[in-house]
Amino acid sequence: MSRPPGPPAIPRFDVGDVVETRKKHPCGSATWEIYRTGMDIGIRCTGCGRRVMMPRPKFERRVRRVVRRAQEPGPEGDRG
């Protein structure tokens, strides 16, 4: 007997991640940078800078892939 599959994995998105969407923005760019996370996700178009807020489920359906993950701070933090 096999176990039923568990709940689907919850995709993890962090501030600073750059994602590609299924449809292009009217400016021609399909990449967006996440600037806010929570129940709603805030994204900024990397082409024209337009900011958009959308509910997390809608955002997760529209994302094709993560282009670049946000930089992880080192052991000393973000000291330059």
C-alpha positions in Angstrom: 0.0 0.0 0.0 1.4 3.4 -0.9 0.9 6.6 1.0 -1.3 9.3 -0.5 0.8 12.3 -1.7 1.2 15.1 0.8 0.1 18.7 0.3 1.9 20.5 -2.6 5.1 22.3 -1.7 4.5 26.0 -1.0 6.7 28.0 -3.4 9.0 30.4 -1.5 9.5 33.9 -2.8 11.7 36.5 -1.0 12.1 40.2 -1.4 14.8 40.8 -4.1 14.0 37.7 -6.2 13.6 38.3 -9.9 10.9 36.2 -11.6 9.7 35.7 -15.1 6.0 35.8 -15.8 4.0 33.9 -18.5 2.8 37.1 -20.2 4.9 40.2 -21.0 4.2 43.6 -19.6 3.1 46.2 -22.2 6.6 47.7 -22.0 8.0 44.4 -23.4 9.7 43.1 -20.3 8.7 39.7 -18.7 10.9 40.0 -15.6 9.8 41.4 -12.3 11.6 42.1 -9.0 9.7 41.3 -5.8 9.6 44.2 -3.4 7.0 43.0 -0.9 5.8 39.6 0.3 2.8 38.5 2.4 -0.8 37.7 1.5 -0.2 40.1 -1.4 3.0 40.1 -3.4 4.4 43.5 -4.6 6.4 43.3 -7.8 8.3 45.9 -9.9 8.8 45.6 -13.6 12.5 45.5 -14.5 11.8 47.3 -17.8 9.8 50.4 -16.9 9.7 50.3 -13.0 5.9 50.0 -12.8 4.8 48.6 -9.4 1.9 46.1 -9.1 0.3 44.4 -6.1 -1.5 41.1 -6.5 -2.9 38.3 -4.3 -0.4 35.5 -3.7 -2.4 32.7 -5.5 -2.8 34.9 -8.6 1.0 35.7 -8.5 1.9 32.0 -8.1 -0.1 31.1 -11.2 1.5 33.8 -13.3 5.1 33.1 -12.5 7.0 30.9 -15.0 10.3 30.6 -13.2 12.7 32.4 -10.8 15.4 34.1 -12.8 17.6 35.1 -9.9 17.3 34.6 -6.2 17.9 37.5 -3.7 21.5 37.8 -2.4 21.9 36.1 1.0 23.8 38.2 3.5 27.0 36.7 4.6 27.9 35.9 8.3 28.8 39.5 8.9 25.6 40.8 7.4 25.5 43.3 4.4 28.6 45.2 5.2 30.4 46.4 2.1 
